[in-house]
Amino acid sequence: MDFNSLYTSHDFHDWHRYLPQEKHYANFEPYIIYSLQKVDDVYYAFSNARYNAYMTENEDYGQMISNGSELSLKMVRSNFLMNALNF
């Protein structure tokens, strides 16, 4: 499967804009605030799932980390940490 196509065919990044801000807490009922927080949770779950699916194409994390920049090293470490906390 070509996991790169997931980034172009399934775009859900606009879901993150539904995260309630501080000003919304005074204007909306709690059940609406909770619902919008859940939408943002689903956004992060989908984003992590898509990134994990993309990372399955990589067969050697060591080479990716040693040849990459500091940013790629931090991304891989944070992904491992998020997976440990989520699963």
N, C-alpha and C positions, 0 to 999 in steps of 0.2 A: 504494500500500500504506500502511496506517496503522501506522507504526512504533511508535506509543504502545502498541499492543496487545502488542508484544513484551515490554513491562515487566510486563504482567499475566498473559499466557498462558504465558510461559516463565520461570519463576522458578528460578534456580540459585544464589542467594546463599548457601545453606547449604553449598555446596562449599568455600567459603573457610575454613570452620572445620576442615577436614581438614589444613590447613597444619601440619606438625610443629613443635612447640616444642622448646626446648632439653632439657627433661626427657624427651622421647620418644627422643632419640638414644641414651640409655643402656638403654632398655627394649626397643627393637625392632631387628630386623635392618636392615642398610643398604638392601636392596632394597625394604623396606616404606617406609622414609623417602623414598627416591627416587620411589617410586610416588605417595606423598602430595604430594610437591613437584610432580610432573607434574599431578596433579589441580588444584592451585592455579594452575599455569601455564595450564591449559585454562580455568579460571574467568576469569582475566584476559584471555585471548584472546577468549572469548565476550563478556565485558563490553565490551571495546574494539570488537568487531565490532558489537554492538548499539548502542553509542553512535555509531559511525561511520554506521550505517544511519539512526539518528535525525537526525544532523546533515545528511544529504543533503536533508532537507526544508527546510533553511534556505538561502535563495538569496542572502542578503547578510550575510556575516560582519561587515562593517564597521559596519552599523547595529546588529547585536546587541552588538558590543563597545562602541560609543560610548554606547548607551542603557543598557547593563547596569552591574552593579556590578563592583567589583574582583575579586570571586570568579568572575564569569562570564568576565572577561578572562583570569584565570589558568587557568580550565578549558579555554578554547579554545586558549591557548598550549601548555598541557601536552598537549592532544590532538594538536596539530600536531607537537610534539616526539616523542610516542610513535609516531605514524604514520611519521615520518621514521626512527626507530630500528627499527621493526618491519618496514617494507617497504623 
